[in-house]
């Protein structure tokens, strides 16, 4: 498989990145807590967001299909884990995020967006309601920018605690729950967690926070832990259902699931309406200002697009033939360019190439016939409703 172009979940390996077997010599490239663990298991390491990370172990297609059929363990410890606390916390955060925290109850997690003043997406993130705090998970490539932005935008009364010593593991796939249940103890069973809920547990005597969430479209869990990452990874991969999975399969899984990748499908040039992420803006925040709507960065543009429609939309594309289209490829109707591919590759589950692109809204309805220019060759494509592969979240 051509894995040089691949990216994973919220992780990226550039299309132009040439992987070789050089030792990690650059001092600014940091190891993750499981660095030695990945290398001992044959993980092929690449640099991303200042860390060495495994792009694959036995092969992207095999790892992808294993996750869809069984359970895969992903190391996403490069992501930013942030705890916010202080007086007036909810109001302060609602001034920065388009979230309605009055509806986020203890033990719940929600997707949200960090926006600039023009309604462009600075990052997408998860927010959890803790007893006295809010816990955020932000993209690894953006976490330092996000920390700086939050420190600047939030009032001095709000404390930001970056959990930079914590590891974060994602166990994903239809057999993830069965494998994890054998090692988890707590005040209530793991099965009590449904999609986008979290709780505190122990694994082998170590305290962990587990959310039922992930970025593959499968049922699964994200496990935040302050230590013992190798021991817990060994325990999980000791189960017959579980194998370690690299970034390459993470990317093909999330693309099949129709999940956008920040820095490619999402950027400051992208609005949540264009990206189809308006579920990240809660109902009250979408309303008129007099009734509690707006009040977040970029609200004027976003509320106008909600009312009148956006000029372009993020859509799925099914390609004919075997050739894939990559990020940056132009999308045409005849001689008119109507869009640009943001993600693309081979779908192991569907055994054909797929892509995602921003196209003008007039050409966004499913079934629309388009062409993609790849090195001067036109590939036939059809707009396809997302996700390509149905989600199997445990609701």
C-alpha positions as CSV (number, residue, x, y, z in Angstrom):
1,X,0.0,0.0,0.0
2,X,1.1,3.5,-0.7
3,X,1.2,4.9,2.9
4,X,3.4,7.9,2.3
5,X,0.3,10.2,1.9
6,X,-1.7,9.0,4.8
7,X,-2.9,10.7,7.9
8,X,-4.6,9.4,11.0
9,X,-7.8,10.5,12.7
10,X,-6.6,13.9,13.9
11,X,-3.1,13.1,12.9
12,X,-1.3,13.8,9.6
13,X,1.5,12.4,7.6
14,X,2.1,14.7,4.6
15,X,1.6,13.4,1.1
16,X,5.2,14.6,0.4
17,X,6.7,13.0,3.5
18,X,9.4,10.6,2.5
19,X,9.6,7.9,5.2
20,X,13.0,6.3,5.8
21,X,14.7,4.4,8.6
22,X,16.8,7.3,10.0
23,X,17.1,7.5,13.7
24,X,15.3,10.3,15.5
25,X,18.2,12.8,15.6
26,X,16.4,16.1,15.7
27,X,16.2,17.2,19.4
28,X,12.9,19.0,18.8
29,X,11.1,15.8,17.8
30,X,9.8,14.3,21.1
31,X,9.0,10.7,22.0
32,X,5.5,9.7,23.2
33,X,5.2,7.7,26.4
34,X,4.9,4.6,24.3
35,X,7.8,5.3,21.9
36,X,9.9,2.3,22.8
37,X,6.8,0.1,22.9
38,X,5.9,1.0,19.3
39,X,9.4,0.4,18.1
40,X,9.6,-2.9,19.9
41,X,6.5,-4.0,18.0
42,X,7.8,-3.0,14.6
43,X,6.0,0.3,14.4
44,X,7.3,2.4,11.5
45,X,7.9,5.8,13.0
46,X,7.3,9.1,11.3
47,X,7.4,12.7,12.6
48,X,4.2,14.5,13.2
49,X,3.4,17.6,15.3
50,X,6.8,17.4,17.0
51,X,6.5,13.7,18.0
52,X,7.6,10.4,16.6
53,X,4.5,8.3,15.9
54,X,3.8,4.9,14.3
55,X,2.3,5.1,10.8
56,X,1.9,1.3,10.5
57,X,2.9,-2.1,12.0
58,X,2.0,-4.9,9.6
59,X,0.3,-2.8,6.9
60,X,-2.4,-0.2,6.6
61,X,-5.0,-2.3,4.8
62,X,-4.6,-5.2,7.2
63,X,-4.7,-2.9,10.3
64,X,-7.8,-1.0,8.9
65,X,-9.7,-4.2,8.3
66,X,-8.7,-5.7,11.7
67,X,-10.2,-2.5,13.4
68,X,-13.4,-2.8,11.5
69,X,-13.7,-6.5,12.4
70,X,-12.2,-6.7,15.9
71,X,-10.4,-4.0,17.9
72,X,-7.4,-1.8,17.4
73,X,-5.3,0.2,19.9
74,X,-4.2,3.6,18.8
75,X,-1.7,5.9,20.6
76,X,-3.0,9.5,20.5
77,X,-1.0,10.8,23.4
78,X,0.3,13.7,21.3
79,X,-3.2,15.3,21.6
80,X,-3.7,18.1,24.1
81,X,-5.5,17.4,27.3
82,X,-6.5,20.6,29.1
83,X,-8.5,21.1,32.3
84,X,-10.3,24.5,32.8
85,X,-11.4,25.7,36.2
86,X,-12.3,28.8,38.1
87,X,-15.2,31.1,38.9
88,X,-17.6,31.9,36.1
89,X,-16.2,29.0,34.1
90,X,-19.3,28.2,32.0
91,X,-19.9,31.8,30.9
92,X,-16.2,32.3,30.1
93,X,-16.1,29.2,27.9
94,X,-19.3,30.0,26.2
95,X,-17.8,33.3,25.1
96,X,-15.1,31.3,23.3
97,X,-16.9,28.2,22.1
98,X,-20.4,27.9,20.5
99,X,-21.5,25.4,23.1
100,X,-24.5,25.4,25.5
101,X,-22.9,24.3,28.7
102,X,-26.2,24.3,30.6
103,X,-27.1,21.2,28.7
104,X,-23.8,19.4,29.3
105,X,-24.3,17.3,32.3
106,X,-21.8,15.5,34.6
107,X,-20.3,12.6,32.8
108,X,-21.2,13.8,29.3
109,X,-18.9,14.7,26.5
110,X,-19.6,17.0,23.5
111,X,-18.0,18.0,20.2
112,X,-17.3,21.7,19.8
113,X,-15.3,24.2,17.8
114,X,-12.7,26.9,18.5
115,X,-13.6,29.7,16.1
116,X,-11.9,33.0,15.0
117,X,-13.7,36.3,14.7
118,X,-14.7,35.6,11.1
119,X,-16.2,32.2,11.9
120,X,-13.3,30.2,10.6
121,X,-12.4,27.0,12.4
122,X,-9.2,27.2,14.5
123,X,-9.6,23.7,15.8
124,X,-12.2,21.1,16.6
125,X,-12.3,19.6,20.1
126,X,-14.1,17.6,22.7
127,X,-15.4,19.0,26.0
128,X,-16.2,16.9,29.1
129,X,-18.2,18.0,32.2
130,X,-16.2,17.1,35.3
131,X,-17.6,17.9,38.9
132,X,-16.0,21.3,39.1
133,X,-14.0,21.6,35.9
134,X,-14.2,21.2,32.1
135,X,-11.8,18.9,30.4
136,X,-10.9,19.5,26.7
137,X,-9.1,17.3,24.2
138,X,-7.6,19.3,21.3
139,X,-5.7,18.3,18.2
140,X,-2.0,17.5,18.7
141,X,-0.9,19.7,15.8
142,X,-2.8,22.7,17.2
143,X,-2.5,22.3,21.0
144,X,0.1,25.0,21.5
145,X,-1.8,27.4,19.4
146,X,-5.0,26.4,21.2
147,X,-3.4,26.9,24.6
148,X,-2.2,30.4,23.6
149,X,-5.6,31.3,22.2
150,X,-7.5,30.1,25.3
151,X,-5.1,31.9,27.6
152,X,-5.6,35.1,25.6
153,X,-9.4,34.9,25.3
154,X,-10.4,33.5,28.7
155,X,-10.4,35.8,31.8
156,X,-7.7,35.7,34.4
157,X,-10.0,33.9,36.8
158,X,-9.9,30.8,34.6
159,X,-7.0,28.4,35.2
160,X,-5.7,26.3,32.4
161,X,-4.0,23.1,33.4
162,X,-2.2,21.3,30.5
163,X,-2.0,17.5,31.4
164,X,1.2,17.1,29.4
165,X,2.3,14.0,31.4
166,X,-0.9,12.1,30.6
167,X,-1.1,9.5,27.9
168,X,-4.2,9.0,25.7
169,X,-5.0,5.6,24.1
170,X,-7.9,4.9,21.8
171,X,-9.3,1.3,21.7
172,X,-11.6,1.1,18.6
173,X,-13.7,-1.6,17.0
174,X,-16.7,-3.9,17.5
175,X,-14.8,-6.1,20.0
176,X,-13.2,-3.2,21.9
177,X,-15.8,-3.3,24.8
178,X,-15.3,-7.1,25.3
179,X,-11.5,-6.7,25.5
180,X,-11.6,-3.7,27.8
181,X,-14.2,-5.0,30.2
182,X,-11.8,-7.8,31.3
183,X,-9.4,-5.2,32.8
184,X,-11.7,-2.4,34.0
185,X,-13.0,-2.1,37.5
186,X,-15.1,0.8,38.9
187,X,-18.2,1.8,40.8
188,X,-20.4,0.9,37.8
189,X,-19.8,-1.4,34.8
190,X,-18.1,-0.2,31.6
191,X,-21.3,-1.2,29.8
192,X,-23.0,1.7,31.5
193,X,-21.2,4.1,29.2
194,X,-22.9,4.9,26.0
195,X,-21.6,7.0,23.1
196,X,-20.1,10.4,24.3
197,X,-20.3,9.6,28.0
198,X,-17.3,9.1,30.3
199,X,-16.4,7.9,33.7
200,X,-13.5,7.1,36.1
201,X,-12.3,3.5,36.4
202,X,-9.2,1.5,37.2
203,X,-7.1,-0.7,35.0
204,X,-4.7,-3.0,36.9
205,X,-5.0,-0.7,39.9
206,X,-4.2,2.5,38.0
207,X,-6.8,5.3,37.8
208,X,-8.0,6.1,34.3
209,X,-10.7,8.2,32.7
210,X,-12.6,6.4,29.9
211,X,-14.9,8.0,27.4
212,X,-17.0,6.0,24.9
213,X,-15.8,7.9,21.8
214,X,-13.3,7.8,19.0
215,X,-12.6,8.8,15.5
216,X,-13.0,5.7,13.4
217,X,-16.8,5.4,13.2
218,X,-16.7,2.2,15.3
219,X,-17.7,1.7,18.9
220,X,-14.7,2.4,21.0
221,X,-13.1,4.1,23.9
222,X,-10.5,6.8,24.7
223,X,-8.5,6.2,27.8
224,X,-6.7,9.0,29.6
225,X,-4.1,7.9,32.1
226,X,-1.4,9.7,34.1
227,X,1.1,6.7,34.0
228,X,1.6,3.0,33.3
229,X,0.9,3.5,29.6
230,X,3.1,0.6,28.6
231,X,1.6,-1.8,31.1
232,X,-1.9,-1.0,30.1
233,X,-1.1,-1.2,26.4
234,X,0.5,-4.6,27.0
235,X,-2.6,-5.8,28.9
236,X,-5.0,-4.7,26.1
237,X,-2.8,-6.0,23.3
238,X,-2.5,-9.3,25.2
239,X,-6.2,-9.9,24.4
240,X,-6.8,-11.9,21.2
241,X,-9.2,-9.2,19.8
242,X,-6.6,-6.3,20.0
243,X,-3.7,-5.3,17.9
244,X,-1.7,-2.0,17.8
245,X,-2.8,0.1,14.8
246,X,-0.9,3.0,13.2
247,X,-1.7,6.4,11.8
248,X,-2.3,5.2,8.2
249,X,-5.3,3.0,9.1
250,X,-6.5,5.7,11.5
251,X,-6.8,8.0,8.5
252,X,-8.5,5.6,6.1
253,X,-11.0,4.6,8.9
254,X,-11.9,8.2,9.7
255,X,-12.3,9.1,6.0
256,X,-14.7,6.1,5.4
257,X,-16.6,7.3,8.5
258,X,-16.9,10.8,6.9
259,X,-15.0,12.5,9.8
260,X,-13.0,15.6,8.9
261,X,-9.3,16.1,9.7
262,X,-8.2,19.4,11.0
263,X,-5.6,21.1,8.8
264,X,-7.0,19.5,5.7
265,X,-10.8,19.3,5.7
266,X,-11.0,22.1,8.4
267,X,-9.1,25.3,8.6
268,X,-9.5,29.1,9.4
269,X,-10.9,29.4,5.8
270,X,-13.7,26.9,6.7
271,X,-16.9,27.7,8.5
272,X,-18.8,25.1,10.5
273,X,-21.8,25.4,8.1
274,X,-19.6,24.7,5.1
275,X,-18.1,21.7,6.8
276,X,-21.4,20.2,7.9
277,X,-20.5,20.6,11.6
278,X,-23.4,22.7,12.8
279,X,-24.2,19.9,15.4
280,X,-21.1,21.4,17.2
281,X,-23.1,24.6,17.7
282,X,-25.8,24.0,20.2
283,X,-29.5,24.9,19.6
284,X,-29.6,27.9,21.9
285,X,-26.5,29.4,20.4
286,X,-28.0,29.2,16.9
287,X,-31.0,31.3,18.0
288,X,-31.5,35.0,17.8
289,X,-29.3,37.1,20.1
290,X,-32.2,38.3,22.2
291,X,-33.0,34.7,23.1
292,X,-29.5,33.7,24.0
293,X,-28.2,33.0,20.5
294,X,-24.9,34.1,19.1
295,X,-22.3,35.6,21.5
296,X,-19.4,33.5,20.2
297,X,-16.6,34.3,17.8
298,X,-17.8,34.5,14.2
299,X,-21.5,34.3,15.1
300,X,-22.6,36.9,12.6
301,X,-21.2,35.0,9.6
302,X,-22.3,31.6,11.0
303,X,-25.8,32.6,11.8
304,X,-26.2,34.2,8.4
305,X,-25.0,31.0,6.7
306,X,-27.4,29.0,8.8
307,X,-30.2,31.2,7.7
308,X,-29.3,31.6,4.0
309,X,-26.9,28.7,3.2
310,X,-23.2,28.6,2.7
311,X,-21.6,29.1,-0.7
312,X,-19.9,25.7,-0.6
313,X,-20.2,22.3,1.2
314,X,-18.0,19.5,2.3
315,X,-19.1,16.3,0.5
316,X,-18.1,12.7,-0.1
317,X,-16.9,11.6,-3.6
318,X,-17.0,8.0,-4.9
319,X,-14.5,7.6,-7.7
320,X,-14.7,5.2,-10.7
321,X,-11.7,3.0,-11.4
322,X,-8.7,2.3,-9.1
323,X,-6.8,5.6,-9.1
324,X,-7.1,7.8,-6.0
325,X,-7.4,11.6,-5.8
326,X,-5.3,13.3,-3.2
327,X,-5.6,16.6,-1.3
328,X,-5.5,19.7,-3.5
329,X,-6.9,18.0,-6.7
330,X,-9.3,20.3,-8.5
331,X,-12.9,19.3,-9.0
332,X,-14.6,20.2,-12.3
333,X,-17.9,20.3,-14.1
334,X,-16.8,20.6,-17.7
335,X,-14.3,23.4,-17.9
336,X,-15.5,25.0,-14.7
337,X,-13.7,24.3,-11.4
338,X,-16.3,23.9,-8.7
339,X,-14.3,22.6,-5.8
340,X,-11.1,21.1,-4.3
341,X,-10.3,17.7,-2.8
342,X,-9.3,17.9,0.9
343,X,-8.9,14.2,1.7
344,X,-8.6,11.1,-0.5
345,X,-7.4,7.6,-0.7
346,X,-8.2,3.9,-1.1
347,X,-11.1,2.5,1.0
348,X,-10.1,-0.9,2.3
349,X,-13.7,-1.7,3.4
350,X,-15.2,-0.7,0.0
351,X,-12.2,-1.7,-2.1
352,X,-12.3,1.4,-4.2
353,X,-11.0,5.0,-4.0
354,X,-13.0,7.7,-2.1
355,X,-12.4,11.3,-1.4
356,X,-13.9,14.4,0.3
357,X,-14.0,17.9,-1.1
358,X,-15.5,21.3,-0.8
359,X,-17.7,22.0,-3.8
360,X,-20.1,24.8,-4.6
361,X,-23.5,24.2,-3.1
362,X,-25.1,23.9,-6.5
363,X,-23.0,20.8,-7.1
364,X,-23.3,19.3,-3.6
365,X,-26.5,17.1,-3.8
366,X,-25.8,13.4,-3.7
367,X,-25.7,11.9,-7.2
368,X,-24.1,14.9,-8.8
369,X,-21.6,13.8,-11.5
370,X,-18.2,15.5,-11.2
371,X,-14.6,15.1,-12.5
372,X,-11.4,15.3,-10.6
373,X,-8.2,16.5,-12.3
374,X,-5.2,14.2,-11.2
375,X,-2.0,15.2,-13.0
376,X,-3.9,16.2,-16.1
377,X,-6.2,13.1,-16.1
378,X,-9.9,13.5,-15.4
379,X,-11.3,11.0,-13.0
380,X,-15.1,10.4,-12.9
381,X,-16.6,11.0,-9.5
382,X,-20.1,11.1,-7.9
383,X,-21.2,13.1,-4.9
384,X,-22.0,10.5,-2.2
385,X,-23.8,11.0,1.1
386,X,-21.5,10.7,4.2
387,X,-20.5,8.5,5.9
388,X,-19.2,6.1,3.3
389,X,-19.3,3.3,5.9
390,X,-22.1,3.5,8.5
391,X,-21.2,4.5,12.0
392,X,-21.6,1.8,14.7
393,X,-21.5,3.9,17.9
394,X,-23.0,2.3,21.0
395,X,-25.9,4.7,21.8
